[in-house]
Amino acid sequence: MHKLFTYGTLRDPATQERLLGRTLGDGLPDTLRGYRLAKLTGIHFVYSILQPQSGSTVDGVLFEVTPDELEQLDEYEGEAYQRISVTLVSKTRAWVYCENPKSSFRIHIEAPD
């Protein structure tokens, strides 16, 4: 099993069910330091996306997913996001999806309100 830190649509049980065929349960609250939430716009909806920013924190939920589920989520997140390994405030190592600096979608990222 893999640990996955979520902060946006992947926290939603309906999204989990649609993408993975199951819900991931309640998960555990945790926090990621050194990132901020921004908005990815210009697609069909507005999505949350993480950007590195010293001194910032993002609250989210930690879930466990299988290797196959992680691959499914990679496909869902697409080019705009990259999956990286991070250490959370709890000292847990986890995967998280953040801004892909090589993505053409970067022009659609806006600062948070």
Steps between C-alpha positions, in 0.01 A plus 500: 500500500604858432426810708333781304455855632190663351380861515239537223274284287669175604362556852145467364347152550296531178818574302678209670213266413493617138877470453586199716174311539509549876519771763816539706335544840553790738877526461720688745533878514853626437684810379760565231755779555667701226206504256196716435169432330440675169223470242533322167249663263423502131410135470139392571501583870722668756730255679731542798869457429806517725789734433823517698505801734729532796321568828159381376304194610216295351261292708373177353419135555729198482365182338643161408474384138625196311772522233232447230284776645799735502548435129130571438534828688810592296287468186218705652729783611654526154766738371424795727606310812803302602513247782783559746604350832477733801534486877193627685488677836428161661835380357313262267642455150224522241431566134330825403395653169636851442565742217698352212751772406530352149126510431341729245214545751724723716361805320163419659619502862378792711599604850249418774244764602 
